[in-house]
Amino acid sequence: ILNIICCFVNSNRSIPALMESMDTGKPFLHAFFVDLDGSIKTLRYYAGWTDKIHGKTMPVDENFVCFTKHEPIGVCGAIIPWNFPLLMFTWKIAPALACGNTVVIKPAEQTPLTALHVGALVKEAGFPPGVVNIVPGFGPTAGAAIASHMNIDKVAFTGSTEVGQLIKAAAAKSNLKRVTLELGGKNPCIVFADSDLQLAVEETQKGSFFNQGQACTAASRVYVEEPVYDEFVRLSVERAKNIAIGDPMEPRTSHGPQIDQHQFDKILELVDSGKKEGATLECGGCAVKDRGLFIHPTIFSDVKDHMRIAKEEIFGPVQCIMKFKTQKEVIDRANSSQYGLTAAVFTRDVHCAMSVSAALEAGTVWVNCYNALHAQAPFGGFKMSGNGRELGEYALAEYTEVKAITIKLSEQLTL
């Protein structure tokens, strides 16, 4: 059935991408080649798992046979964010349906269009009524109802850490439903002096400014080794000033508006805090004149770890560039955050890449790349970036109950 949805989406690829761009403000080509492409790959990947979810047989004491079954949890609630509405929709429903569950999903109130469109495709594909249920609404009402409902057996949430804490508390107070949380991040990128500097500049900016910086994976803390620090800043500023800002429907546009006024104001308030606390504003730092909710890609250098822009999740197009001297120092600083979602390392030294990757407290570490997400690889965070994993085989464990069956062999019951 998941393959059938893929066929419907694939045959009209421009429609959901257009809806996604209109709803979020992200460039149409990003929606088409990243969000939609990733959604299709996720559906296809989990369609392949539907007949491969099984338990194990294990040796126990004499005269006993023991094996496990993986059974559906039941009704799974899902609450998704506004920054990647279609992609997060598929990340939630694909593993849940592959494991045999039903789903009640609440899209973000800012961006419900693609969820409702896929709902129409689900109906057209012939799903039985009640298997996929889409409930648009606000967080304090519809979202809270999902988190606390006694007949919902599991809830999966992607969003802020603050709301994730509320959901976990509501789930515990109701029926102790299973909870998986994919929350915020303040993600470090470590650039060593031996790295391909041009590549590091391009990839860290991709991480910082993709989707207007509105991503939990945003590369907002960039640590650069002292010998190449000044050159890295120069190249980064040069590149940021050439980013095409404008109408999301224009093919050359790579930077659209922020999602709404609240987010726009929050970003600029944090930018102002960076200026006041002594960071050097290299470029940007303000709204685009007479263009609504557009903010120039912003780079700060000479950022210190105690500054708000280095500690708080900005969720906007702001890159903080910091200097380091030793490997131990930068690992300690990178791990000093309450978050632990993603990280990146740029180096030509494989020993350095492996040792630093092992030391970083993050659910995903990219080496010489950024935002390299695949349906086959698990995604999730350490610390206050969440619990559980999405994508890959690991996500299936979040959507099944494991039942152990033990049979005593006797004269009355033999194999």
C-alpha positions in Angstrom: 0.0 0.0 0.0 2.9 2.4 0.8 4.2 1.7 -2.8 0.8 2.8 -4.1 1.0 6.1 -2.3 4.5 6.5 -3.8 3.1 6.0 -7.3 0.4 8.7 -6.8 2.9 11.2 -5.3 5.5 10.4 -8.0 3.0 10.9 -10.9 2.2 14.4 -9.7 5.5 15.4 -8.1 5.2 19.1 -8.7 1.9 19.4 -6.8 3.1 18.6 -3.3 6.3 20.5 -3.9 4.3 23.5 -4.9 2.1 23.2 -1.8 5.1 22.8 0.4 6.8 26.0 -1.0 3.6 28.0 -0.7 3.0 26.8 2.8 6.5 27.3 4.3 8.1 29.8 2.0 11.0 27.5 1.2 12.3 27.6 -2.4 10.3 25.4 -4.7 13.4 23.6 -6.0 14.4 22.7 -2.5 10.9 21.4 -1.8 11.0 19.4 -5.0 14.5 17.9 -4.9 14.9 17.6 -1.1 11.6 17.4 0.8 9.6 15.5 -1.8 12.4 13.3 -2.9 13.2 12.3 0.6 9.5 11.6 1.3 9.3 9.2 -1.6 12.5 7.4 -0.6 11.2 7.0 2.9 7.9 5.5 1.8 9.7 3.1 -0.6 12.2 2.1 2.0 9.6 1.2 4.6 7.4 -0.5 2.0 10.2 -3.0 1.6 10.2 -3.7 5.4 6.6 -4.8 5.6 7.3 -8.6 5.2 10.6 -8.6 7.0 9.6 -7.6 10.6 10.0 -10.7 12.7 11.2 -12.0 16.0 13.9 -14.5 17.0 14.2 -18.0 18.3 16.5 -18.4 21.2 17.9 -21.4 23.0 16.7 -21.8 26.6 16.6 -24.6 29.2 16.0 -28.2 28.1 12.5 -29.2 27.0 11.5 -25.6 26.2 11.2 -23.7 22.9 11.3 -19.9 23.1 10.7 -17.4 20.4 9.6 -13.7 20.1 7.0 -12.0 17.9 6.9 -8.3 17.0 3.3 -7.0 17.2 1.9 -3.6 16.4 1.6 -1.2 19.3 -1.9 -0.1 18.2 -2.9 3.5 17.7 0.1 5.8 17.1 -0.3 9.6 17.5 2.1 11.8 15.6 2.7 15.5 15.9 4.8 17.1 13.2 6.5 20.5 12.8 6.1 23.3 10.3 9.7 23.4 8.9 9.5 20.1 6.9 5.8 19.2 6.9 5.8 16.6 4.1 9.1 14.9 5.0 8.1 14.7 8.7 4.7 13.3 7.7 6.3 10.4 5.9 9.0 9.9 8.6 6.1 9.3 11.0 3.5 7.3 9.0 5.9 5.0 7.0 7.4 3.0 9.9 4.1 3.0 11.8 2.1 1.6 8.9 4.9 -0.9 8.0 4.6 -2.4 11.5 0.8 -2.7 11.2 -0.3 0.3 13.3 -3.0 2.9 12.7 -2.0 6.6 12.9 -3.6 9.8 14.1 -1.4 12.7 12.8 -1.6 16.4 13.6 0.2 18.7 11.1 1.5 22.0 12.4 -1.2 24.7 12.3 1.1 26.9 10.1 1.6 24.3 7.4 -1.3 21.8 7.0 -1.6 21.7 3.2 0.6 18.7 2.2 -0.7 16.5 5.0 -4.2 17.1 3.8 -3.1 16.4 0.2 -1.5 13.1 1.2 -4.7 12.3 3.1 -6.5 12.5 -0.2 -3.9 10.3 -1.8 -4.3 7.8 1.1 -8.1 7.7 0.4 -7.5 7.3 -3.3 -5.0 4.5 -2.7 -7.8 2.5 -1.0 -6.7 2.5 2.7 -9.5 1.3 5.0 -11.2 4.1 6.9 -9.5 4.8 10.2 -6.0 3.6 9.3 -4.6 7.1 8.6 -6.4 10.0 10.4 -5.3 13.6 9.9 -6.4 16.0 12.5 -5.4 19.7 11.8 -5.4 21.9 14.9 -3.5 23.8 17.4 -0.9 22.4 19.8 -2.7 23.2 23.1 -5.9 21.6 21.9 -5.4 18.9 19.2 -1.8 18.2 20.1 -2.5 18.0 23.8 -5.5 15.6 23.1 -3.2 13.2 21.3 -0.5 13.3 24.0 -3.0 12.6 26.8 -5.6 10.4 25.1 -6.2 7.0 26.9 -6.8 5.2 23.6 -3.6 6.3 21.9 -0.8 3.8 22.6 2.2 5.7 21.4 3.1 9.3 20.4 5.9 10.5 18.2 6.7 14.2 18.2 9.1 16.4 16.3 9.5 20.0 17.5 10.9 22.1 20.3 12.4 20.6 23.5 10.0 22.7 25.6 6.9 21.1 23.9 8.6 17.7 24.0 8.8 17.9 27.8 5.1 18.8 28.0 4.2 15.8 25.7 6.2 13.4 27.8 4.6 14.6 31.0 1.1 14.3 29.5 1.8 10.8 28.2 3.1 9.7 31.6 0.0 11.1 33.4 -2.4 9.4 31.0 -1.7 5.8 30.1 2.2 5.7 30.1 2.1 5.6 26.3 5.3 5.0 24.4 7.0 8.3 23.5 9.6 9.1 20.9 10.9 12.7 20.7 13.0 14.4 18.0 13.7 17.8 19.5 16.0 20.8 19.3 19.7 21.1 18.5 22.7 23.5 18.8 24.9 21.6 16.5 28.7 21.9 16.4 30.8 21.7 13.2 34.5 21.3 13.7 36.8 22.4 11.0 40.4 21.3 11.3 43.3 23.2 9.6 44.0 20.2 7.2 40.5 20.1 5.8 39.4 21.1 2.3 38.5 24.7 3.3 36.3 25.4 0.4 34.3 22.3 1.0 34.0 23.1 4.7 32.7 26.6 3.9 30.1 25.3 1.5 28.9 22.5 3.7 28.7 24.5 6.9 26.8 27.2 5.1 24.5 24.6 3.7 23.9 23.5 7.2 23.5 27.0 8.6 21.3 28.6 6.0 19.3 25.7 4.4 15.6 26.2 4.8 16.3 29.7 6.1 18.1 28.2 9.1 14.8 26.7 10.3 16.1 23.2 11.0 16.9 21.2 14.1 20.1 20.1 12.4 21.2 23.7 11.7 25.0 24.2 11.8 24.9 27.2 14.1 28.2 26.6 16.0 31.2 26.4 13.7 34.5 25.8 15.5 37.5 26.5 13.2 41.1 25.7 14.0 43.2 28.8 14.6 45.6 28.7 11.6 42.8 28.8 9.1 40.2 30.8 11.1 40.6 34.2 9.3 40.6 32.6 5.9 37.5 30.5 6.8 35.6 33.6 7.9 36.6 35.5 4.8 35.4 32.8 2.5 32.2 32.3 4.4 31.3 36.0 4.3 32.1 36.1 0.6 29.8 33.1 -0.1 27.0 34.3 2.2 26.8 37.7 0.4 26.1 35.8 -2.9 23.1 33.8 -1.6 20.1 34.6 -3.8 17.2 35.9 -1.7 13.8 36.3 -3.2 10.6 34.7 -4.5 10.6 31.0 -3.6 9.1 30.2 -7.0 12.1 31.7 -8.9 14.5 29.0 -9.9 17.6 31.0 -8.9 16.3 31.7 -5.3 17.9 29.7 -2.6 16.8 31.7 0.4 13.1 32.4 1.2 11.2 34.1 4.1 10.9 33.0 7.7 7.8 31.0 8.6 5.9 33.8 10.5 6.2 37.0 12.4 6.9 35.3 15.7 9.9 33.4 14.4 11.1 36.5 12.5 11.1 38.6 15.6 12.8 35.9 17.7 15.6 35.6 15.3 16.3 39.3 15.1 16.1 39.6 18.9 18.9 36.9 19.2 20.9 38.7 16.5 20.7 41.9 18.5 21.9 40.0 21.6 25.0 38.8 19.7 25.8 42.4 18.8 25.3 43.6 22.4 27.4 40.7 23.9 30.4 41.6 21.7 30.4 39.2 18.7 31.6 40.7 15.5 28.9 41.0 12.8 30.5 40.1 9.5 27.5 40.3 7.3 23.7 40.3 7.4 22.2 40.9 10.8 19.0 42.6 9.6 15.8 42.1 7.7 15.7 42.6 3.9 14.2 46.0 3.4 10.6 46.1 2.2 10.5 42.3 1.7 8.2 41.1 4.6 9.7 38.3 6.6 13.1 37.9 4.8 16.3 38.0 6.9 19.7 38.3 5.3 22.0 35.3 5.9 24.0 36.4 9.0 27.5 35.6 10.1 29.1 36.4 13.5 32.8 35.9 14.2 34.6 36.1 17.5 31.7 34.4 19.2 32.2 33.2 22.8 30.6 30.1 24.2 28.7 32.0 26.9 26.9 34.2 24.4 23.2 33.5 23.8 23.7 33.0 20.1 26.2 30.2 20.9 23.9 28.6 23.5 20.3 29.0 22.3 18.6 27.4 19.3 18.1 30.3 16.9 16.1 28.5 14.2 17.1 31.2 11.7 19.9 32.0 9.2 22.6 32.8 11.7 26.1 31.2 11.6 28.4 31.6 14.6 32.1 31.1 13.9 34.4 30.3 16.8 38.2 29.7 17.1 39.9 26.7 18.7 43.5 25.5 19.3 43.5 21.9 20.4 41.4 18.8 19.7 40.6 18.2 23.4 39.5 21.8 23.8 37.1 21.7 20.9 35.5 18.4 21.9 34.9 19.7 25.4 33.3 22.9 24.0 31.3 21.0 21.4 29.9 18.7 24.1 29.1 21.6 26.5 25.6 22.1 25.1 22.4 20.6 26.6 21.6 19.4 23.1 23.1 16.4 21.2 21.4 16.0 17.9 24.0 16.3 15.1 27.6 17.3 14.6 30.1 17.5 11.8 33.9 17.1 11.4 36.0 18.4 8.5 39.4 16.9 8.2 41.6 14.9 5.8 43.0 12.8 8.7 40.9 9.6 9.0 42.3 9.0 12.6 41.2 12.4 13.6 37.8 11.9 12.0 37.2 8.6 13.8 38.4 9.7 17.2 36.5 13.0 17.2 33.3 11.4 15.9 33.5 8.9 18.7 34.0 11.6 21.3 31.1 13.9 20.2 27.9 13.5 22.1 25.5 13.5 19.2 23.1 11.1 17.5 24.5 11.8 14.1 28.0 12.8 13.1 28.8 13.8 9.5 32.4 13.8 8.2 33.3 16.1 5.4 29.5 16.6 4.6 26.4 18.0 6.2 22.7 17.2 6.2 23.4 13.9 4.6 20.2 12.1 5.6 19.2 8.8 4.3 16.0 6.7 4.9 18.3 3.7 5.8 20.2 5.5 8.6 18.8 6.2 12.1 18.2 9.8 13.2 17.7 11.1 16.7 19.5 12.8 19.5 21.4 12.5 22.8 20.6 14.5 25.9 17.8 17.1 25.5 17.6 16.5 21.8 15.2 13.7 22.4 14.5 10.0 22.9 14.3 7.1 20.4 15.2 7.0 16.7 13.5 7.7 13.4 14.4 6.2 10.0 16.3 3.0 9.3 15.6 -0.4 10.9 16.0 1.3 14.3 12.7 3.1 13.9 10.8 -0.1 13.6 11.6 -0.9 17.2 9.7 2.2 18.2 6.5 0.9 16.6 6.2 -2.7 17.8 5.7 -4.6 21.0 7.9 -7.6 21.6 6.1 -10.7 22.8 8.1 -13.7 24.1 6.4 -17.1 23.7 7.8 -20.1 25.7 6.5 -23.6 25.1 7.3 -26.6 27.3 7.9 -29.8 25.3 6.3 -32.9 26.7 4.7 -36.2 25.6 1.5 -34.3 25.0 3.2 -31.5 22.9 6.1 -32.4 20.6 7.6 -30.7 17.6 
